[in-house]
């Protein structure tokens, strides 16, 4: 009989449930990190089930190296199989039950390269949020003294340094050292962000999928590397619509009988990937309005904008870009969009 082992992963304690028959747990174990590592080594090849949560990809790689087959299940899909009280043992049993549902798609185990790129993106997002917070704080403080800085992050640091350097500016003397430090911190954060982007660029050169994805309009360095890192294996999506649905770019449906009702986008999946694609779509729309000769994709996007408005058009175009990205990635071909023929 095939052995299935469900593991509830935690920082230091691992709840293990071993099953050889559907609905039956043969044995339970509560192991430390070292004990769990030894357990994987001595256990005969089996199917290891885990939730796709923190450290799951690390332990997935460890299990694969020991000859096991690994399946990572989405946590939100496992939760309905945990009745009543939530305990580690109930979680392990719920993972076993969820694995029997063929409608639940497993998450591929990420490689070290994918997790490295994902970590770089998370650090960049953290530093970008910190930079935005510092800029907003400085703007708010200066408004209290009657200083209004023009829109745009690039105006903040030069204006602060100008005010600090002017002896007769409206800034109190006691506030100038702190504002100088805030400006220096903003510049330091910008340097860290640029350093991360250089590292991502160096990684992207070595990844053929990222290179192909960058041929799609609206998909640059950040979006291409983020898709490679967070999506993992594109082969698990049978179509471009499944891929865009995974990213939360397809409409919610509330239908019954003969009535079909579609609403706003579901917003399921990774919000970071969805944000990058929508920003990329906005860039395509902006460029389409400034170019003399438009491509078919640009013309379609502008027509949609005229019918639905800018924001809905941006989301609709992001949906289309996701489908194009799926095709480019899956079939290994660069994207080409021919310009419309000139009218005589």
C-alpha positions in Angstrom: 0.0 0.0 0.0 1.1 3.6 -0.7 2.0 5.4 2.5 0.8 9.0 2.9 2.3 11.2 5.6 0.6 14.5 6.5 2.8 17.0 8.4 1.6 20.1 10.3 4.7 22.3 10.0 5.7 24.6 12.8 8.8 26.4 14.0 10.0 23.8 16.4 7.2 21.0 16.7 6.0 18.9 13.8 2.8 16.9 14.1 3.0 13.8 11.8 0.1 11.6 10.7 0.8 8.4 8.8 -1.9 6.8 6.7 -2.1 3.8 4.4 -5.9 3.7 4.0 -8.3 6.5 3.1 -9.8 7.9 6.3 -7.6 5.9 8.6 -4.5 7.3 10.5 -2.2 4.4 11.4 0.1 6.4 13.7 0.7 9.9 15.1 4.1 11.4 16.0 5.0 14.7 17.6 8.6 15.5 16.6 11.2 18.2 17.0 13.1 19.6 14.1 16.0 17.1 14.5 13.6 14.2 15.0 11.6 15.1 11.9 14.7 15.3 9.8 15.7 11.8 11.0 12.2 10.6 10.4 12.4 11.7 6.7 15.7 9.9 6.4 14.6 6.5 7.8 11.1 6.5 6.3 10.6 4.5 3.1 9.6 6.6 0.0 6.2 8.0 0.6 3.9 10.9 -0.3 4.5 13.8 2.1 1.6 16.3 2.5 2.1 19.8 3.9 0.4 23.1 3.9 2.1 25.7 1.6 3.1 27.9 4.6 6.4 29.1 6.2 9.3 26.6 5.9 7.1 24.2 3.8 9.3 24.7 0.7 12.5 24.1 2.7 11.2 20.8 4.2 9.7 19.9 0.8 13.2 20.1 -0.8 14.6 18.1 2.1 11.9 15.4 1.6 12.5 15.3 -2.1 16.2 14.8 -1.6 15.4 11.7 0.5 13.3 10.2 -2.3 9.8 11.3 -1.1 7.0 12.7 -3.3 5.9 16.1 -1.9 2.5 17.8 -2.2 1.9 21.2 -0.8 -1.7 22.2 -0.3 -3.1 25.8 -0.1 -3.9 26.5 3.6 -7.2 28.1 2.7 -8.3 24.9 1.0 -7.3 22.7 4.0 -9.1 24.8 6.7 -12.7 23.5 5.8 -11.4 20.0 6.6 -10.5 20.9 10.2 -13.8 20.5 12.2 -14.5 22.0 15.6 -11.3 22.9 17.6 -8.1 23.7 15.8 -5.2 21.6 17.1 -2.0 20.3 15.5 -3.4 16.8 15.3 -6.6 18.0 13.8 -4.6 20.0 11.2 -2.6 17.0 10.2 -5.8 14.9 9.8 -7.4 17.8 7.8 -4.4 17.8 5.4 -5.0 14.1 4.8 -8.7 14.6 4.1 -8.0 17.6 1.8 -5.5 15.6 -0.3 -8.3 13.3 -1.4 -10.2 16.2 -3.0 -8.9 16.3 -6.6 -10.3 19.8 -7.1 -7.6 21.2 -4.8 -4.5 21.9 -6.8 -1.2 21.4 -5.1 1.5 24.1 -5.0 4.9 23.2 -6.5 7.9 23.2 -4.3 10.0 26.3 -5.0 13.6 26.0 -5.9 16.3 27.9 -4.0 16.6 30.3 -6.9 12.8 31.0 -6.8 12.9 31.6 -3.1 15.9 33.8 -3.4 14.2 36.0 -5.9 11.0 36.0 -3.8 13.0 37.1 -0.8 14.6 40.0 -2.8 11.1 41.2 -3.8 9.9 41.1 -0.2 12.8 43.1 1.0 12.4 45.6 -1.8 8.7 46.0 -0.9 9.5 46.5 2.8 12.1 49.2 2.0 9.8 50.8 -0.5 7.0 51.0 2.1 9.5 52.4 4.6 10.6 55.1 2.1 7.0 56.1 1.4 6.3 56.4 5.1 9.3 58.6 5.7 8.4 60.8 2.7 4.8 61.2 3.9 6.0 62.0 7.5 8.3 64.7 6.2 5.6 66.2 4.0 3.2 66.3 6.9 5.6 67.9 9.3 6.7 70.6 6.8 3.0 71.5 6.0 2.7 72.5 9.7 5.3 75.2 9.1 3.6 76.4 5.8 5.9 74.5 3.5 4.1 72.5 0.7 6.3 70.3 -1.4 5.1 69.6 -5.0 3.8 66.1 -5.9 6.5 63.6 -6.6 8.9 61.7 -4.4 11.9 63.2 -6.1 11.1 66.7 -4.8 11.2 65.9 -1.1 14.9 65.4 -0.2 16.2 68.3 -2.3 13.6 70.6 -0.8 14.4 69.5 2.8 18.1 70.1 2.3 17.4 73.5 0.8 15.3 74.5 3.8 17.9 73.2 6.2 20.7 75.0 4.5 18.9 78.4 4.4 19.6 80.3 7.6 16.4 82.4 7.3 14.0 79.6 6.3 10.8 78.9 8.4 12.3 75.8 9.9 13.0 76.0 13.7 16.7 75.3 14.5 15.8 72.4 16.8 14.0 70.6 13.9 16.8 70.8 11.3 19.1 68.0 12.5 16.1 65.5 12.7 15.0 66.5 9.2 18.5 66.1 7.9 18.6 62.6 9.3 15.2 61.8 7.7 16.4 63.0 4.3 19.6 60.8 4.7 17.4 57.8 5.7 15.3 58.3 2.5 18.4 58.4 0.4 19.7 55.3 2.1 16.5 53.4 1.5 16.6 54.5 -2.2 20.1 53.1 -2.4 19.0 49.8 -1.0 16.1 49.6 -3.4 18.4 50.2 -6.4 20.8 47.5 -5.1 18.0 45.0 -4.9 16.9 45.8 -8.5 20.5 45.3 -9.7 20.5 41.9 -8.0 17.2 41.0 -9.6 18.5 42.1 -13.0 21.5 39.8 -12.6 19.3 36.9 -11.7 16.8 37.6 -14.6 19.6 37.3 -17.2 20.1 33.7 -16.2 16.4 32.8 -16.4 15.0 32.2 -19.9 11.4 32.4 -18.7 12.0 35.9 -17.3 13.7 37.0 -20.5 10.7 35.9 -22.6 8.2 37.4 -20.2 9.9 40.8 -20.6 8.9 40.8 -24.3 5.3 41.2 -23.2 4.2 44.9 -23.1 3.7 46.1 -19.5 5.9 43.3 -18.1 9.4 44.5 -17.0 12.1 43.3 -14.6 10.0 43.3 -11.5 6.9 41.6 -12.9 8.9 39.0 -14.8 11.0 37.9 -11.9 8.0 38.0 -9.5 6.0 35.7 -11.7 8.9 33.3 -12.0 9.4 33.3 -8.2 5.9 33.3 -6.9 4.0 31.2 -9.5 6.6 28.5 -9.8 5.5 26.0 -12.4 3.3 27.4 -15.2 2.5 23.9 -16.4 0.0 23.5 -13.6 -2.4 25.9 -15.3 -4.3 24.3 -18.2 -5.1 27.6 -19.8 -4.5 31.4 -19.7 -7.9 31.9 -18.0 -6.9 29.5 -15.2 -3.8 31.5 -14.8 -5.5 34.9 -14.6 -8.1 33.4 -12.3 -5.3 32.3 -10.0 -4.1 35.9 -9.9 -7.5 37.2 -9.0 -8.1 39.0 -12.3 -11.3 37.3 -13.3 -14.8 38.4 -12.1 -16.6 36.9 -9.2 -19.7 34.9 -10.2 -23.0 34.6 -8.4 -25.2 32.6 -10.6 -28.3 30.4 -10.1 -30.6 28.7 -12.5 -30.8 30.5 -15.8 -29.4 33.7 -14.4 -25.7 34.4 -14.6 -24.3 37.3 -12.7 -20.7 38.5 -12.9 -19.3 41.0 -10.5 -16.0 42.7 -9.7 -12.7 40.8 -9.9 -12.2 38.2 -7.2 -8.9 39.5 -5.9 -7.8 36.0 -5.0 -4.2 35.0 -5.2 -1.1 37.1 -4.6 -1.9 40.8 -4.3 1.7 41.8 -5.1 1.6 40.1 -8.6 -1.8 41.6 -9.3 -0.6 45.0 -8.4 2.4 44.7 -10.7 0.3 43.6 -13.6 -2.3 46.4 -13.2 0.5 49.0 -13.0 2.0 47.5 -16.1 -1.4 47.7 -17.8 -1.6 51.4 -16.9 1.8 52.0 -18.5 0.6 50.3 -21.7 -2.5 52.5 -21.8 -0.4 55.7 -21.2 2.1 54.7 -23.9 -0.8 54.0 -26.4 -2.0 57.6 -26.1 1.4 59.0 -26.9 2.6 56.8 -29.8 1.9 57.7 -33.4 1.4 54.1 -34.6 -0.4 51.8 -32.2 -0.2 48.0 -32.0 -3.3 45.8 -32.0 -3.0 45.3 -28.2 -2.8 49.1 -27.7 -5.8 49.8 -29.9 -7.8 47.2 -28.1 -6.9 48.7 -24.8 -7.9 52.2 -25.8 -11.2 51.0 -27.2 -11.9 49.3 -23.9 -11.0 52.5 -22.0 -13.4 54.5 -24.1 -16.2 52.0 -23.3 -15.5 51.2 -19.6 -13.3 54.0 -18.2 -9.6 54.0 -17.3 -9.6 51.9 -14.2 -11.7 49.1 -15.6 -9.7 49.1 -18.8 -6.5 48.8 -16.8 -7.8 45.7 -14.9 -9.1 44.2 -18.2 -5.8 44.8 -19.9 -4.0 43.3 -16.9 -6.2 40.2 -17.4 -5.2 40.0 -21.0 -1.5 40.5 -20.2 -1.7 37.6 -17.7 -3.1 35.4 -20.4 -0.4 36.5 -22.8 2.3 35.9 -20.2 0.9 32.3 -19.6 1.2 31.6 -23.4 4.7 33.1 -23.7 5.9 31.2 -20.6 4.3 27.8 -21.4 5.2 27.6 -25.1 8.6 29.3 -24.9 8.1 31.9 -27.6 8.7 35.7 -27.4 5.6 37.9 -27.8 5.2 39.8 -31.0 2.5 42.4 -31.5 2.4 43.8 -35.0 1.3 47.4 -35.5 -2.0 48.1 -37.2 -1.7 48.8 -41.0 -1.8 52.5 -41.9 -5.0 53.8 -43.3 -4.8 55.6 -46.7 
